[in-house]
Amino acid sequence: MVALQEYLLFQDDHCRSDADKMKNPFDTLERVAFRKTLRDFVAKEIKPNADTWDEAGEIPWDLHQRVGALGVGGFGVEEQHGGLGMDDYFMRATYNEEFAMCGANGVPAALNGRMISIEPIQRLANADIRSRVLPDIVSGRKGSSLGITEPSGGSDVAGMKTTARFDSGTYVINGSKTFITGGMTSDFFVIGARTDGDGLAGISLFFVDAATPGFSRTPLDRKMGWWCADQATLYF
Ligand SMILES: Cc1cc2nc3c(=O)[nH]c(=O)nc-3n(C[C@H](O)[C@H](O)[C@H](O)COP(=O)(O)OP(=O)(O)OC[C@H]3O[C@@H](n4cnc5c(N)ncnc54)[C@H](O)[C@@H]3O)c2cc1C
């Protein structure tokens, strides 16, 4: 019985045209079209320039906006804030797959400091912050980064040392973050800081404008790779 089933499957496979073989059931027309748009963009706009940008140590700022126009920063973000008003993890994966094929992974890395900070802003920031900054971040007009890792270590997030103390109606952050992608160019930051005791439960996330007094930053030295992605150390 098993042998017969295998034979029938084998025969069936050989009777189908190439186009019908092994179709991914999750590849909807929309997702296939999205992949094609990204593949064409990467081939035409990024691949020919990737090495030059990597050697130069930066990507042109307008690339953030041109990639923003593809909608890739808008997953999970409401339409009123410049997002797509929907989410799709297959499309998110497609974005990462197609951009990884550009030949220099510093390029997607340079774009992704923004990506990892959009979600906490969308999920956790108040309505005023969301409407004020998300349209500019999602469209690529302004930059944003997520600051979790510290000079003392990154894996042990629960051991975070940066503190935030409530003082005269506002929080004052003290500490340092390092390896922060987009750190030298970002206008906005989501920063992890300890507000309440030891461990993970004592950590809060803060939305910080780069223009806040007392904030400064320095670039990391040239790295082993991902040269065109800026990583910075931040000081509070
Ligand atoms: C290119 C780049 C971009 C980055 N961008 C950002 C960013 O935008 N925002 C941000 O917040 N961070 C960023 N990071 C930091 C990144 O998240 C950290 O590098 C990472 O969390 C590891 O932390 P660490 O480098 O301090 O290594 P450590 O935590 O010091 O770890 C060093 C080594 O020890 C191992 N280790 C640690 N703890 C244990 C354990 N308990 N058991 C066994 N092994 C252990 C680790 O696997 C690693 O091999 C970036 C890093 C790089 C390289």
The ligand as a Gaussian input file, in Angstrom:
#p B3LYP/6-31G(d) Opt

LIG

0 1
 C       26.443000      45.245000      13.932000
 C       25.706000      45.291000      15.242000
 C       24.548000      46.055000      15.366000
 C       23.877000      46.132000      16.594000
 N       22.765000      46.949000      16.711000
 C       22.177000      47.083000      17.930000
 C       21.079000      47.994000      18.116000
 O       20.615000      48.662000      17.180000
 N       20.556000      48.120000      19.360000
 C       21.035000      47.407000      20.429000
 O       20.507000      47.579000      21.527000
 N       22.060000      46.538000      20.286000
 C       22.649000      46.361000      19.067000
 N       23.705000      45.490000      18.916000
 C       24.210000      44.795000      20.077000
 C       23.836000      43.328000      20.126000
 O       22.483000      43.199000      20.483000
 C       24.805000      42.703000      21.139000
 O       26.069000      42.627000      20.512000
 C       24.351000      41.362000      21.609000
 O       23.206000      41.482000      22.418000
 C       25.456000      40.661000      22.419000
 O       25.937000      41.493000      23.417000
 P       27.511000      41.763000      23.586000
 O       28.080000      42.069000      22.246000
 O       27.705000      42.759000      24.662000
 O       28.117000      40.374000      24.010000
 P       28.070000      39.732000      25.463000
 O       26.685000      39.780000      26.004000
 O       29.160000      40.322000      26.287000
 O       28.436000      38.246000      25.107000
 C       29.768000      37.889000      24.714000
 C       29.789000      36.410000      24.408000
 O       29.403000      35.655000      25.566000
 C       28.299000      34.809000      25.267000
 N       27.412000      34.774000      26.433000
 C       26.861000      35.844000      27.046000
 N       26.117000      35.442000      28.088000
 C       26.180000      34.095000      28.116000
 C       25.609000      33.096000      28.962000
 N       24.817000      33.405000      30.002000
 N       25.891000      31.806000      28.684000
 C       26.693000      31.470000      27.653000
 N       27.258000      32.372000      26.819000
 C       27.010000      33.663000      27.051000
 C       27.629000      35.420000      24.051000
 O       26.954000      34.446000      23.262000
 C       28.818000      36.000000      23.296000
 O       29.445000      35.023000      22.498000
 C       24.367000      45.387000      17.698000
 C       25.513000      44.593000      17.564000
 C       26.184000      44.546000      16.369000
 C       27.429000      43.695000      16.268000

